[in-house]
Amino acid sequence: MKKGVIHFVQYVLVKILFFGAAYPLQAQVSNPSSWESFVGSDENRLVSDTLRLQTFGDSEWDNWGYTLTVNSSLIQEKHTIKIPVGSGIIFSPFSLNNYTNVKIVSHIAGLKLEPGELLLFNVHRNNSDEVITGNTPEQGKDYMGYRYLTIGSNPSSFAITTNKKVNTQNGYYMTDSVFAYGDIPSYSLFSGIGNWNDTTLWSHLPPLRHRNALIKGNVTITTDTYCKDIAIHSGSLEINPGNLFILQNLDLYENKASLHSGGTILLSGRITFHKTFEEPGKWYFISFPFDVYPPGIDLHFEQKDATPNDGGNYFYVQSYNGDKRASSNQSAGNWEVVPIRPDNVPLFEKNKGYLIALDEKTTNRTLSFSSRPGDIPENFANIGVIAIPLNSDSSSGNQENHGWYLCGNPFPALLPLTQIEKNRALDGNIYVYDGNGYKTYSLNSNYALPPFAAFFVKASSPTELKISSNSTPTKAINIIPTNFPMSKSITEPHPDKQSTEIEPPNTEDFRFFIKDGQLHLQNIPEAGYIKVFNMMGHCMFQKRIRQGSLVVPFTNLSGMYILQIHSANYQKHYKVLLP
């Protein structure tokens, strides 16, 4: 056993508990292809993080278990532990993995103490157990006012004990808070399939409090969780019903990133959507589940209207005027250039569709769109309503030109068409541009719109599209492709010119079986890829596949796995047993 004398430093508790530097989004983080190398580099800066906390009350952040010994007791109304001399409190040990420079801080006072009734800290650090003598009352006094006492050098266990003298006054010590904090990389990368608290799926433990998450997988929130900033690419975040998720900022890269919620979101900062346009000079459909004001547009770009210019890092926006089409009874010429808006007027209204194009002479093909700070409601990504305002009279003119409205997906996630509640004002379909014209999709079909997609509806009167609670689809669905560029010859939907919904990939004949350590895939509906996950959610194998049949050797895998088959229009999961 070693003995030492502890020195204390005054702390501001809140500062320690939630300390974290407000670093801007680093260049490496804004490039998802570099996330794997970034999190393991020195550029992933260390932040101070409270890994254990106990305030002996009803704080939702208390996560440090403890056991009272002998006569120690909890004074509930004061959120304080009373430790009579001769008694103590033992805290649960914890792992130091990924943490450095760990310290334990306790807030302690004492009353009616005799000389020799010592305050002792039992700790384990540097591979040995130690007993450290804490502060005692000054000479001539039998009390000790509240003070913060700190133990450094990476302790991993902690207990408070006290001595009792024969001539005792039955004095006691008191503590109202104990916490442990240390340094850990600010960013942690998630990969695979699983819940947020699964430490095996993160590069540097689940990021909580003032730490940040990079997500390249499918992660589920199963308990109330608080994180700083999150960036998602080729993955999803799902909040289970009844759970609370608190964060500052969310970045979504392309429409391969999604957010589902059955619970509550408290997002104090912004949501930013990053989109790369494949062909500058071409029009693309786009929408947002939040209002985007001019200050929320990428500062590297400037909006231009129909006024001729010499080209550059410019973008252009058009909206669809369905009322004009109805009143003029013309199915052409109803696209209108969106003028340059003042900063307090949305350039893109939430749940409304638009056309957007980058200038042909642009030097950057990626454009970012952000919400205003504090604009995201608590039911975001959970409840969706799309207003369909029609101002024209349906009784006059050609009915084929009445009621057209360009909507947007109200969720930053896949929207199965069956989740759009039945509405008598609609004709039962949506209309989506497919690169040549418009395809018709029934609301009863097994299709889904990707996030940030725009689509036409045809309504007989003003109405609202109500979307049932947004939960992750449990059945295989066909994703509607929406990222087709439109040339300068801009078209409009027309009932007589629409083709019916795309025939889904023929999945009825698709089958697979395992023989001699090989996975046999037959009648693959279309090109895509397969992934094999173990039951912990780790991706163990990935391979591109073509339409037709394929044999894949699995010589190094055995046991129960999840087989994922994914393509542009088809996705499904199967449980498989590999011998």
C-alpha positions as CSV (number, residue, x, y, z in Angstrom):
1,M,0.0,0.0,0.0
2,K,1.1,3.5,-0.7
3,K,0.1,6.6,1.2
4,G,0.1,10.2,0.0
5,V,-1.3,13.6,0.8
6,I,-3.9,15.0,-1.6
7,H,-3.8,18.5,-2.8
8,F,-7.1,20.2,-3.9
9,V,-8.0,22.8,-6.5
10,Q,-11.2,24.8,-6.6
11,Y,-13.4,23.9,-9.6
12,V,-16.5,25.2,-11.1
13,L,-18.5,22.0,-11.4
14,V,-20.5,22.8,-14.5
15,K,-17.3,23.8,-16.3
16,I,-15.7,20.5,-15.6
17,L,-18.8,18.4,-16.3
18,F,-19.5,19.9,-19.7
19,F,-16.1,21.3,-20.8
20,G,-15.5,21.2,-24.5
21,A,-13.9,23.5,-27.1
22,A,-16.2,24.7,-29.8
23,Y,-14.1,23.7,-32.8
24,P,-15.4,24.3,-36.3
25,L,-16.1,21.4,-38.6
26,Q,-12.6,20.3,-39.6
27,A,-11.6,19.8,-43.2
28,Q,-11.0,16.1,-42.7
29,V,-14.6,15.7,-41.3
30,S,-16.1,17.5,-44.3
31,N,-14.6,14.8,-46.5
32,P,-16.3,11.5,-45.6
33,S,-13.7,9.5,-47.5
34,S,-11.0,10.5,-45.0
35,W,-13.0,9.7,-41.8
36,E,-11.3,6.4,-41.2
37,S,-7.8,7.8,-41.3
38,F,-8.8,11.0,-39.5
39,V,-10.1,9.4,-36.3
40,G,-6.8,7.6,-35.9
41,S,-4.6,10.6,-36.4
42,D,-3.3,13.3,-34.2
43,E,-5.7,15.7,-36.0
44,N,-8.5,14.1,-34.0
45,R,-8.0,16.5,-31.1
46,L,-8.4,15.5,-27.5
47,V,-11.2,17.0,-25.4
48,S,-11.9,16.9,-21.7
49,D,-14.9,14.6,-21.1
50,T,-16.7,13.6,-17.9
51,L,-16.9,9.8,-18.1
52,R,-18.5,9.2,-14.6
53,L,-20.8,11.5,-12.6
54,Q,-22.8,11.1,-9.4
55,T,-24.8,14.0,-7.9
56,F,-27.0,11.8,-5.6
57,G,-30.2,13.3,-6.9
58,D,-32.4,12.7,-10.0
59,S,-30.0,14.1,-12.6
60,E,-30.3,12.3,-16.0
61,W,-26.5,12.5,-16.3
62,D,-25.7,10.5,-13.2
63,N,-24.0,7.3,-14.4
64,W,-21.7,6.3,-11.6
65,G,-23.0,3.5,-9.4
66,Y,-22.1,3.3,-5.7
67,T,-22.6,1.3,-2.5
68,L,-22.9,2.7,1.0
69,T,-21.0,1.0,3.8
70,V,-21.7,0.7,7.6
71,N,-23.8,3.8,8.6
72,S,-23.6,6.0,5.5
73,S,-26.9,7.3,4.3
74,L,-28.5,9.4,1.5
75,I,-30.1,12.7,2.6
76,Q,-32.5,12.9,-0.3
77,E,-33.8,16.4,0.1
78,K,-30.2,17.7,0.1
79,H,-28.9,15.3,-2.6
80,T,-26.1,14.5,-0.2
81,I,-24.4,11.4,1.2
82,K,-23.7,11.5,5.0
83,I,-20.7,9.5,5.9
84,P,-20.4,9.0,9.7
85,V,-16.9,8.4,10.9
86,G,-16.1,4.7,10.6
87,S,-18.3,4.5,7.5
88,G,-17.8,5.0,3.7
89,I,-18.9,4.8,0.1
90,I,-17.6,2.6,-2.7
91,F,-18.0,3.6,-6.3
92,S,-18.1,1.2,-9.2
93,P,-14.7,0.7,-11.0
94,F,-14.5,1.8,-14.6
95,S,-12.3,1.1,-17.6
96,L,-9.7,3.7,-18.8
97,N,-9.7,2.5,-22.4
98,N,-9.3,5.5,-24.8
99,Y,-9.1,7.9,-21.9
100,T,-5.9,9.6,-20.7
101,N,-5.0,12.1,-17.9
102,V,-8.0,10.8,-15.9
103,K,-8.8,12.6,-12.6
104,I,-11.5,12.0,-9.9
105,V,-13.0,15.0,-8.2
106,S,-15.1,14.9,-5.0
107,H,-16.9,17.8,-3.2
108,I,-16.6,17.1,0.5
109,A,-17.2,18.8,3.9
110,G,-17.0,17.5,7.6
111,L,-18.6,18.3,11.0
112,K,-17.8,17.4,14.7
113,L,-14.5,15.7,13.8
114,E,-11.9,14.7,16.3
115,P,-8.2,14.8,15.5
116,G,-7.3,11.6,13.8
117,E,-10.7,11.0,12.3
118,L,-9.2,11.0,8.8
119,L,-10.8,11.2,5.4
120,L,-9.3,8.4,3.3
121,F,-9.5,7.7,-0.5
122,N,-8.9,4.1,-1.7
123,V,-7.9,4.1,-5.4
124,H,-6.4,1.8,-7.9
125,R,-4.0,3.5,-10.3
126,N,-0.7,2.6,-12.0
127,N,-1.4,-1.1,-11.5
128,S,-1.5,-0.8,-7.7
129,D,-3.9,0.0,-4.8
130,E,-3.3,3.2,-2.8
131,V,-4.8,4.8,0.3
132,I,-4.6,8.6,0.1
133,T,-5.2,10.8,3.1
134,G,-7.6,13.7,2.3
135,N,-8.0,17.0,3.9
136,T,-8.8,17.3,7.7
137,P,-10.0,20.2,9.8
138,E,-7.5,22.9,10.7
139,Q,-5.9,22.7,14.1
140,G,-8.4,23.8,16.8
141,K,-11.4,23.3,14.6
142,D,-13.8,20.3,14.4
143,Y,-15.3,21.1,11.1
144,M,-14.2,21.4,7.4
145,G,-16.1,23.5,4.9
146,Y,-17.0,22.1,1.4
147,R,-14.0,21.9,-0.9
148,Y,-13.1,20.1,-4.1
149,L,-10.5,17.3,-3.7
150,T,-8.8,15.8,-6.7
151,I,-7.0,12.6,-7.4
152,G,-5.0,12.4,-10.7
153,S,-2.7,10.0,-12.5
154,N,-5.4,7.9,-14.1
155,P,-7.3,6.2,-11.2
156,S,-9.8,3.5,-12.3
157,S,-11.5,2.8,-8.9
158,F,-12.5,5.0,-6.0
159,A,-13.8,4.7,-2.5
160,I,-14.2,7.0,0.5
161,T,-13.5,5.7,4.0
162,T,-13.1,7.3,7.4
163,N,-11.4,6.6,10.7
164,K,-13.3,6.7,14.0
165,K,-11.6,7.5,17.3
166,V,-12.5,6.3,20.8
167,N,-13.3,9.8,22.0
168,T,-15.5,10.5,19.0
169,Q,-18.2,13.2,18.8
170,N,-20.0,10.9,16.3
171,G,-19.0,13.4,13.6
172,Y,-19.4,12.8,9.9
173,Y,-18.2,13.8,6.4
174,M,-20.6,14.8,3.6
175,T,-20.4,14.7,-0.2
176,D,-22.8,16.1,-2.8
177,S,-21.0,15.3,-6.0
178,V,-18.2,13.0,-7.3
179,F,-17.1,12.8,-10.9
180,A,-14.3,11.5,-13.1
181,Y,-13.0,13.2,-16.2
182,G,-10.2,12.7,-18.7
183,D,-9.0,13.4,-22.2
184,I,-10.3,11.5,-25.2
185,P,-10.4,12.1,-29.0
186,S,-13.2,14.4,-29.8
187,Y,-14.5,12.3,-32.8
188,S,-15.5,8.7,-32.8
189,L,-16.4,6.7,-36.0
190,F,-19.4,4.3,-36.0
191,S,-19.5,1.4,-38.5
192,G,-21.8,-1.6,-38.7
193,I,-25.3,-2.1,-37.4
194,G,-26.2,-1.7,-33.7
195,N,-27.2,0.6,-30.9
196,W,-25.4,3.8,-29.9
197,N,-24.1,2.3,-26.6
198,D,-22.3,-0.6,-28.2
199,T,-18.7,0.2,-27.6
200,T,-17.4,-2.4,-30.1
201,L,-18.9,-0.4,-33.1
202,W,-17.1,2.9,-32.3
203,S,-13.5,3.7,-33.0
204,H,-13.2,5.7,-29.7
205,L,-16.2,4.7,-27.5
206,P,-19.7,6.1,-28.0
207,P,-19.4,9.9,-28.2
208,L,-21.4,11.6,-25.5
209,R,-21.7,15.2,-24.1
210,H,-19.2,17.4,-25.9
211,R,-17.8,14.7,-28.2
212,N,-18.7,14.2,-31.9
213,A,-20.0,11.3,-34.0
214,L,-19.1,10.3,-37.5
215,I,-21.5,7.6,-38.8
216,K,-21.0,5.2,-41.6
217,G,-23.5,2.5,-40.6
218,N,-26.9,2.1,-39.1
219,V,-27.1,3.2,-35.5
220,T,-30.1,3.2,-33.1
221,I,-30.7,5.4,-30.1
222,T,-32.2,3.1,-27.4
223,T,-31.6,5.4,-24.3
224,D,-31.7,9.2,-23.8
225,T,-28.5,10.4,-25.3
226,Y,-26.6,13.7,-25.5
227,C,-23.9,14.3,-28.1
228,K,-22.4,17.5,-29.6
229,D,-22.1,17.3,-33.4
230,I,-23.0,14.4,-35.8
231,A,-22.1,13.8,-39.4
232,I,-23.7,10.9,-41.4
233,H,-22.6,9.4,-44.7
234,S,-23.8,6.1,-46.2
235,G,-25.7,5.4,-43.0
236,S,-28.6,6.2,-40.8
237,L,-29.5,7.3,-37.3
238,E,-32.7,6.0,-35.7
239,I,-34.2,7.3,-32.5
240,N,-36.5,4.7,-30.8
241,P,-39.9,5.7,-29.5
242,G,-39.8,7.3,-26.1
243,N,-36.1,8.2,-26.3
244,L,-34.6,11.7,-26.2
245,F,-31.7,12.7,-28.4
246,I,-29.9,16.0,-27.7
247,L,-27.3,17.5,-30.1
248,Q,-26.0,20.7,-31.5
249,N,-25.4,20.2,-35.2
250,L,-26.2,17.5,-37.8
251,D,-24.5,17.1,-41.2
252,L,-26.0,14.9,-43.8
253,Y,-23.9,13.9,-46.8
254,E,-26.0,13.2,-49.9
255,N,-29.3,11.4,-49.8
256,K,-27.5,8.2,-48.6
257,A,-27.6,9.7,-45.1
258,S,-30.8,9.6,-43.2
259,L,-32.4,10.3,-39.8
260,H,-35.5,8.5,-38.5
261,S,-37.2,9.4,-35.2
262,G,-39.9,7.8,-33.1
263,G,-38.8,9.9,-30.1
264,T,-37.8,13.5,-29.4
265,I,-35.0,15.6,-30.9
266,L,-33.5,18.7,-29.2
267,L,-31.2,20.2,-31.8
268,S,-29.9,23.6,-30.8
269,G,-27.8,24.4,-33.8
270,R,-28.2,23.6,-37.5
271,I,-28.9,20.8,-39.9
272,T,-26.7,21.0,-43.0
273,F,-27.2,19.0,-46.2
274,H,-24.2,18.5,-48.5
275,K,-25.1,17.7,-52.1
276,T,-22.7,17.1,-55.0
277,F,-24.1,17.8,-58.5
278,E,-22.8,15.4,-61.1
279,E,-23.4,17.7,-64.1
280,P,-23.1,21.5,-63.8
281,G,-25.4,23.3,-66.1
282,K,-28.2,20.7,-65.7
283,W,-31.3,21.1,-63.5
284,Y,-31.9,18.7,-60.6
285,F,-35.0,18.3,-58.4
286,I,-34.4,19.0,-54.7
287,S,-36.4,19.7,-51.5
288,F,-35.6,20.2,-47.8
289,P,-37.5,19.2,-44.6
290,F,-36.6,22.5,-43.1
291,D,-36.6,26.1,-44.3
292,V,-33.3,27.3,-45.9
293,Y,-32.6,31.1,-45.8
294,P,-30.0,32.8,-47.9
295,P,-27.4,33.0,-45.1
296,G,-27.7,29.2,-44.9
297,I,-26.4,28.7,-48.4
298,D,-22.7,27.7,-49.0
299,L,-20.7,30.9,-48.8
300,H,-18.6,29.7,-51.8
301,F,-21.6,30.2,-54.1
302,E,-23.8,33.0,-55.1
303,Q,-27.4,32.8,-56.3
304,K,-28.2,34.4,-59.7
305,D,-31.5,35.1,-61.3
306,A,-32.4,35.3,-65.0
307,T,-30.1,38.2,-65.6
308,P,-27.2,37.2,-68.0
309,N,-23.8,36.8,-66.4
310,D,-20.3,35.6,-67.3
311,G,-20.5,32.4,-65.3
312,G,-18.8,31.3,-62.1
313,N,-19.6,29.7,-58.8
314,Y,-23.3,30.5,-59.2
315,F,-26.5,28.5,-58.6
316,Y,-30.0,29.0,-60.0
317,V,-33.4,28.0,-58.6
318,Q,-36.8,27.5,-60.2
319,S,-40.2,26.8,-58.6
320,Y,-43.3,25.4,-60.1
321,N,-46.4,27.6,-60.4
322,G,-49.4,25.2,-60.5
323,D,-51.9,28.0,-60.1
324,K,-50.6,29.6,-63.3
325,R,-50.9,26.3,-65.1
326,A,-54.5,26.0,-64.0
327,S,-55.5,29.6,-64.8
328,S,-53.8,29.6,-68.2
329,N,-54.8,26.0,-69.0
330,Q,-51.3,25.5,-70.4
331,S,-49.1,22.5,-69.5
332,A,-45.9,24.4,-70.5
333,G,-44.1,27.5,-69.4
334,N,-45.0,27.2,-65.7
335,W,-41.5,27.1,-64.2
336,E,-40.5,30.4,-62.7
337,V,-37.0,31.7,-61.7
338,V,-36.9,32.2,-57.9
339,P,-35.7,35.8,-57.3
340,I,-32.8,36.6,-54.9
341,R,-34.4,36.8,-51.5
342,P,-33.6,39.0,-48.5
343,D,-31.9,37.2,-45.6
344,N,-35.2,36.9,-43.6
345,V,-37.2,35.2,-46.3
346,P,-36.7,31.5,-47.0
347,L,-35.1,30.7,-50.4
348,F,-36.2,27.1,-50.1
349,E,-39.4,26.5,-48.1
350,K,-39.6,23.2,-46.2
351,N,-41.5,20.3,-47.8
352,K,-41.7,22.1,-51.2
353,G,-39.9,21.0,-54.3
354,Y,-37.6,23.0,-56.6
355,L,-35.3,22.8,-59.5
356,I,-31.7,23.8,-58.9
357,A,-28.6,24.0,-61.2
358,L,-25.0,25.0,-60.8
359,D,-23.4,27.3,-63.4
360,E,-21.5,25.5,-66.1
361,K,-18.3,27.4,-65.2
362,T,-18.4,26.5,-61.5
363,T,-15.2,25.3,-59.9
364,N,-17.0,23.4,-57.1
365,R,-19.7,20.9,-57.6
366,T,-20.7,20.4,-53.9
367,L,-23.2,22.8,-52.4
368,S,-24.2,23.0,-48.7
369,F,-27.6,24.0,-47.3
370,S,-28.3,24.8,-43.6
371,S,-31.3,25.4,-41.4
372,R,-31.3,28.4,-39.1
373,P,-30.1,27.8,-35.5
374,G,-33.0,26.7,-33.3
375,D,-35.4,26.1,-36.2
376,I,-35.7,22.3,-35.9
377,P,-38.8,21.2,-33.9
378,E,-38.8,18.4,-31.3
379,N,-40.9,16.2,-33.6
380,F,-38.5,16.6,-36.5
381,A,-38.1,13.4,-38.6
382,N,-41.1,11.9,-36.8
383,I,-44.2,13.7,-37.9
384,G,-44.6,15.2,-41.4
385,V,-47.3,17.4,-43.0
386,I,-47.2,18.8,-46.5
387,A,-49.5,21.7,-47.2
388,I,-51.0,21.8,-50.8
389,P,-52.3,25.4,-51.3
390,L,-54.4,25.6,-54.5
391,N,-55.7,29.1,-55.3
392,S,-57.3,28.4,-58.7
393,D,-60.9,27.3,-59.3
394,S,-61.1,23.7,-60.3
395,S,-64.5,24.2,-62.0
396,S,-63.1,26.1,-64.9
397,G,-60.6,25.1,-67.5
398,N,-59.1,21.7,-68.3
399,Q,-59.1,19.4,-65.3
400,E,-55.8,17.9,-66.5
401,N,-54.1,21.2,-65.8
402,H,-55.6,21.8,-62.4
403,G,-54.1,20.9,-59.0
404,W,-50.4,20.3,-59.8
405,Y,-48.1,20.9,-56.9
406,L,-44.4,20.1,-56.5
407,C,-43.8,18.7,-53.0
408,G,-40.8,17.6,-51.0
409,N,-40.1,14.7,-48.8
410,P,-40.8,16.0,-45.2
411,F,-38.3,13.6,-43.7
412,P,-34.5,13.4,-43.9
413,A,-35.1,9.6,-44.6
414,L,-36.8,7.2,-46.9
415,L,-40.5,7.9,-47.3
416,P,-42.5,4.8,-48.2
417,L,-45.4,5.8,-50.2
418,T,-47.7,3.7,-48.1
419,Q,-47.0,6.1,-45.2
420,I,-48.8,8.9,-47.0
421,E,-52.2,8.8,-45.5
422,K,-55.2,8.4,-47.8
423,N,-56.6,11.7,-49.0
424,R,-59.7,12.1,-51.2
425,A,-58.3,15.3,-52.7
426,L,-55.5,13.4,-54.4
427,D,-55.7,11.2,-57.4
428,G,-53.8,8.4,-55.6
429,N,-50.5,8.9,-57.3
430,I,-47.2,10.8,-57.2
431,Y,-45.3,11.8,-60.3
432,V,-41.5,11.7,-60.4
433,Y,-39.0,12.8,-63.1
434,D,-37.0,9.8,-64.5
435,G,-34.6,11.5,-66.9
436,N,-36.9,11.4,-69.9
437,G,-40.4,12.2,-68.6
438,Y,-42.5,11.6,-65.5
439,K,-43.3,8.2,-64.0
440,T,-46.5,7.6,-62.1
441,Y,-46.3,5.7,-58.7
442,S,-49.3,4.6,-56.8
443,L,-49.5,5.5,-53.2
444,N,-50.3,1.9,-52.5
445,S,-47.2,0.6,-54.2
446,N,-44.1,-0.8,-52.6
447,Y,-41.9,2.2,-53.4
448,A,-40.1,4.8,-51.3
449,L,-38.8,8.3,-52.0
450,P,-35.2,9.1,-50.9
451,P,-34.5,12.0,-48.6
452,F,-34.5,15.5,-50.1
453,A,-36.5,14.2,-53.1
454,A,-39.1,16.3,-54.9
455,F,-42.3,14.9,-56.4
456,F,-45.5,16.1,-58.0
457,V,-49.0,15.4,-56.8
458,K,-52.3,16.3,-58.4
459,A,-55.1,17.5,-56.0
460,S,-58.7,18.5,-56.6
461,S,-58.7,21.0,-53.8
462,P,-56.4,22.6,-51.2
463,T,-55.4,19.9,-48.7
464,E,-52.6,18.5,-46.5
465,L,-50.6,15.4,-47.0
466,K,-50.2,13.8,-43.6
467,I,-47.4,11.3,-43.1
468,S,-47.8,8.6,-40.5
469,S,-45.1,8.2,-37.9
470,N,-41.7,7.8,-39.6
471,S,-40.2,4.4,-38.7
472,T,-37.6,2.4,-40.5
473,P,-39.3,0.1,-43.1
474,T,-39.4,-3.5,-42.1
475,K,-40.1,-4.9,-45.5
476,A,-38.0,-4.8,-48.7
477,I,-38.9,-1.7,-50.6
478,N,-38.0,-0.3,-54.0
479,I,-36.3,3.1,-53.9
480,I,-37.4,5.6,-56.5
481,P,-34.4,7.0,-58.4
482,T,-34.7,10.8,-58.4
483,N,-31.2,12.2,-59.1
484,F,-31.7,12.5,-62.8
485,P,-30.5,15.8,-64.5
486,M,-32.9,17.7,-66.6
487,S,-31.6,19.5,-69.7
488,K,-32.4,23.1,-70.6
489,S,-35.6,21.8,-72.2
490,I,-37.6,21.7,-68.9
491,T,-40.6,19.5,-69.0
492,E,-43.8,19.3,-66.9
493,P,-46.0,16.4,-65.8
494,H,-49.0,15.6,-67.9
495,P,-51.5,12.8,-67.3
496,D,-51.6,11.7,-70.9
497,K,-47.8,11.6,-71.2
498,Q,-46.9,9.8,-68.0
499,S,-45.8,6.2,-68.0
500,T,-46.9,4.0,-65.2
501,E,-44.6,3.2,-62.4
502,I,-41.4,1.4,-63.1
503,E,-41.5,-2.3,-63.0
504,P,-39.7,-3.3,-59.8
505,P,-36.8,-5.7,-60.1
506,N,-38.1,-9.2,-60.4
507,T,-37.3,-10.5,-56.9
508,E,-39.7,-13.4,-57.0
509,D,-37.2,-15.7,-58.7
510,F,-34.2,-14.6,-56.6
511,R,-32.9,-17.3,-54.4
512,F,-29.7,-18.2,-52.5
513,F,-28.2,-21.2,-50.8
514,I,-25.0,-22.1,-49.0
515,K,-23.0,-25.2,-50.1
516,D,-19.4,-26.2,-49.3
517,G,-18.6,-22.9,-47.8
518,Q,-19.9,-20.9,-50.7
519,L,-22.8,-18.6,-51.1
520,H,-24.8,-19.2,-54.3
521,L,-26.8,-16.3,-55.5
522,Q,-29.3,-17.0,-58.4
523,N,-31.4,-14.6,-60.4
524,I,-30.0,-11.4,-58.8
525,P,-32.5,-8.7,-59.8
526,E,-30.0,-6.0,-60.7
527,A,-26.4,-4.9,-60.0
528,G,-25.6,-3.7,-56.5
529,Y,-23.6,-5.1,-53.6
530,I,-23.8,-7.6,-50.8
531,K,-22.6,-7.2,-47.2
532,V,-22.3,-9.8,-44.5
533,F,-22.6,-8.6,-40.9
534,N,-22.0,-10.6,-37.8
535,M,-24.6,-10.5,-35.0
536,M,-22.7,-7.7,-33.3
537,G,-23.3,-5.5,-36.4
538,H,-19.7,-5.6,-37.7
539,C,-19.3,-5.8,-41.5
540,M,-17.3,-8.9,-42.2
541,F,-17.5,-9.0,-46.0
542,Q,-18.5,-6.7,-48.8
543,K,-18.7,-7.4,-52.6
544,R,-20.2,-5.8,-55.7
545,I,-22.6,-8.1,-57.5
546,R,-24.0,-8.0,-61.1
547,Q,-27.4,-9.0,-62.4
548,G,-27.7,-12.7,-62.9
549,S,-26.0,-15.4,-60.8
550,L,-22.9,-15.5,-58.7
551,V,-20.9,-17.8,-56.4
552,V,-19.2,-16.1,-53.4
553,P,-16.7,-18.2,-51.3
554,F,-16.9,-17.8,-47.5
555,T,-14.0,-19.9,-46.4
556,N,-13.1,-17.8,-43.3
557,L,-16.6,-17.3,-41.9
558,S,-18.8,-19.6,-39.8
559,G,-21.8,-19.1,-37.6
560,M,-25.0,-16.9,-37.8
561,Y,-24.7,-13.8,-40.0
562,I,-26.9,-11.1,-41.6
563,L,-26.8,-11.0,-45.4
564,Q,-27.7,-7.6,-46.9
565,I,-28.5,-7.3,-50.6
566,H,-28.7,-3.7,-51.8
567,S,-29.1,-2.0,-55.2
568,A,-30.5,1.3,-56.4
569,N,-34.1,-0.1,-56.4
570,Y,-34.0,-3.0,-54.0
571,Q,-32.8,-3.8,-50.5
572,K,-33.4,-6.8,-48.2
573,H,-31.8,-8.5,-45.2
574,Y,-31.6,-12.3,-44.5
575,K,-30.3,-14.3,-41.6
576,V,-27.9,-17.0,-42.8
577,L,-26.0,-19.8,-41.0
578,L,-22.5,-20.4,-42.4
579,P,-21.1,-23.8,-41.6
